[in-house]
Amino acid sequence: FAISNLGMFGIDNFDAIINPPHGAILAVGAGVKKPVVGADGELAVATVMSTTLSVDHRVIDGALGANLLNAIKNNLENPIGMLA
């Protein structure tokens, strides 16, 4: 598994290529301020970060990759949960 972070160079979204011997790579983009609809239905500005996971389906099932992305999303959006 590898992580490619081009966000530190201001790249907000990209697809990373898996390099052997890795079975997957996570592409992490920069945080960008974007308009979002808040929980109360009001328009707000939030910092949004893009992550893209590329997996070699010979090694990792795509559903497991989706589970990993969901876990990463949940931990980033609710970091206090990592302390429990």
N, C-alpha and C positions, 0 to 999 in steps of 0.2 A: 504494500500500500504506500502511496506517495501523496504529498500535498504540494500543489503548485499555487503560489500566492503572487499574482501580478497586481493585486490591489494596491500594493505599496508603490506601484508605478502609475497609479491613476487609471488602470484598466478596470472597467466596472463589470465586464462580462466576457468570458471566453471559454472555449472547450480545450481541455488538456488531452494530450495523447499519451496513452499508456506505454511506458518503456519497460521492456523485459528486465528483470524477472517479476515485476509487479503485476498484480492481478486487477488493480484499480488505482485511479488517481482522482483526487478531489481538487477542482479548480475553484479558487477563492478570489472574488473580485473586490473592488473598493466599495466602501459604504458611500451611497449617493443619497442626497436629500430628495425625496419625492413626495407628491401629494398622496395621501391615503385617506380612506374613510375610517374614522375611529369607531370604537365600540358603541358610542352614543349616536352614531350616524352622522356626526359632524366631520367636515373636511379638516384635516390636520397635515402637518409636515412631519415625516419620519425619515430616519436614516435607514435605507434598504441596502442589503448586501446580497449579491448573487453568488450562489455556489452551484457547481455542476459536477456530477459524479460520472465518470466513465468507468465501466467495468468490462472485463474480459469474460464473456458468458461461458467460456470453457472452464473458468475457475470459480466465478461467483454468479449465482442466480440473480437476475435483475430485480426480483422482489426483495431479496436481501439488501441489495443496494438502495432500494426505495426506503426500506426500514431504517437503514443507516442515515440517509438524508433526513428522514422525519425525526430521528433522535437528535441529530445535530441541530435542526431547526428548533425543536422544543428546548434544548439546552441553551441555545443562544437567546431565545425569546424569554425564557424563565430560568435565569442562571441560579437563583436561590434553590431550585429543585436539585441541583447537583450537590448541595450540602447535606441533603437528607440521606 
